[in-house]
Amino acid sequence: MPKELHTCLLSILCFALWAFPCDSYNVVHFGAKPNGRSDSSLSFLRTWMAACNSVRPSTVYVPRGTYLLRPVTFSGSCKNRVTFQIEGTLVAPYDYWSMGNSGYWILFKEVSRVSILGGKIDGRGAGFWGCRRKGGNCPVGARSISFMWCKDIYVRGLTSINSQTIHMAIGQSKNMRIEYTTIRAPSRSPNTDGIHVQHSSDISIRRSIIKTGDDCVSIGPGTTNMWVERIGCGPGHGISIGSLGNGIREKGVQNVTVTSSVFTKTDNGVRIKSWARPSSGYATDIHFRNLVMLNVINPIIIDQTYCPNYQCPHQSSGVKISRVTYTNIRGSSSRPEAITLDCSPTNPCTGIKLHNIRLSTPNRATRAVCFNAGGYTRGLVIPRSCLRT
Ligand SMILES: *[C@@H]1O[C@H](CO)[C@@H](O)[C@H](O)[C@H]1NC(C)=O
């Protein structure tokens, strides 16, 4: 709390009081054009460089208007804290080929103590999705906003729509707090995950609304100490840990909490997914609690059989899943199998706990399906548990 308060006060003071030791740099003064047509990438980069070189805390100010940006990378060891205060909308070019093949649109790389307050980013992904659907010759596609090798980042009130691929990607980063974000893409847009995190620690995502064509939040290998709270998810594929265990040597996922969230008509509620092939990966200390499912296809699912295109014949997942708790999960499933725990025959799930679960369908009884899953229950559990005790 003190950190966000600090950031917030700082930015208010920045505008209110010139005497306060903090500098504001307006992108328009650096040549950015709020007309939606002129390429403002260089102006944004110049503004960033000025702010980044400021010895006092500084602000990159983006006034109202629409700014066209090509792929941009904000990097460098800044001399002090930098805050993006965004009142405008940043848009990608319509021509998806002009986004290049790096996979990034707006990239923060190796920066620390950066805040992003407000703003809307529009990846204009429709053309790219169309190319993907036709199976034509398409570029790799760009994630809208990414943080790679970053530290101490605060994002508040950002809206991201129609990303070509992942809306927000976090990799190799530490200590990020994301809140009040809105993410929106059509339910049938391919691979438009909301927020994807991997090889990162101490990441929190709170109070956000995510409606998209893939996972609302996806948590990849090497993620530790992650907190996800008050997410409205759907449409989308739910909140997923995985896919894990694609690589033979892979870091595990440890200490993840997903709490106080609502899933509306999603494919999954909370899912742990791994490839059916050897791997050193694992998932442990995972807590799902206080969740509401509204007409969800797989409200609770562990699936260790993932293997598209028969890439892993007669193999089983090396990913060990342990100490996963499901507490206070209620609502409706659109299929009778409200709980599916399909674990690896060679690495059975252990320490699964089901506590106060009530999942129903409108007119049929729900059931739980288990393979190689061990654990215990507490309180009321509907459907009846199938865990080996
Ligand atoms: C687990 O992660 C949370 C943050 O999500 C952190 O507050 C807590 O200290 C972590 N627990 C352990 C045992 O590291």
The ligand as an SDF file (V2000), in Angstrom:
LIG
                    3D

 14 14  0  0  0  0  0  0  0  0999 V2000
    3.5020  -16.5670   -1.1570 C   0  0  0  0  0  0  0  0  0  0  0  0
    3.2470  -15.4790   -2.0070 O   0  0  0  0  0  0  0  0  0  0  0  0
    2.6810  -14.3570   -1.3640 C   0  0  0  0  0  0  0  0  0  0  0  0
    2.4380  -13.2970   -2.4170 C   0  0  0  0  0  0  0  0  0  0  0  0
    1.5950  -13.7730   -3.3890 O   0  0  0  0  0  0  0  0  0  0  0  0
    3.5890  -13.8460   -0.2780 C   0  0  0  0  0  0  0  0  0  0  0  0
    2.9580  -12.7760    0.4040 O   0  0  0  0  0  0  0  0  0  0  0  0
    3.9160  -14.9550    0.6900 C   0  0  0  0  0  0  0  0  0  0  0  0
    4.8670  -14.5100    1.6260 O   0  0  0  0  0  0  0  0  0  0  0  0
    4.4730  -16.1470   -0.0730 C   0  0  0  0  0  0  0  0  0  0  0  0
    4.6910  -17.2490    0.8500 N   0  0  0  0  0  0  0  0  0  0  0  0
    5.8690  -17.8330    0.9770 C   0  0  0  0  0  0  0  0  0  0  0  0
    5.9260  -18.9640    1.9280 C   0  0  0  0  0  0  0  0  0  0  0  0
    6.8570  -17.4700    0.3670 O   0  0  0  0  0  0  0  0  0  0  0  0
  1  2  1  0
  1 10  1  0
  2  3  1  0
  3  4  1  0
  3  6  1  0
  4  5  1  0
  6  7  1  0
  6  8  1  0
  8  9  1  0
  8 10  1  0
 10 11  1  0
 11 12  1  0
 12 13  1  0
 12 14  2  0
M  END
$$$$
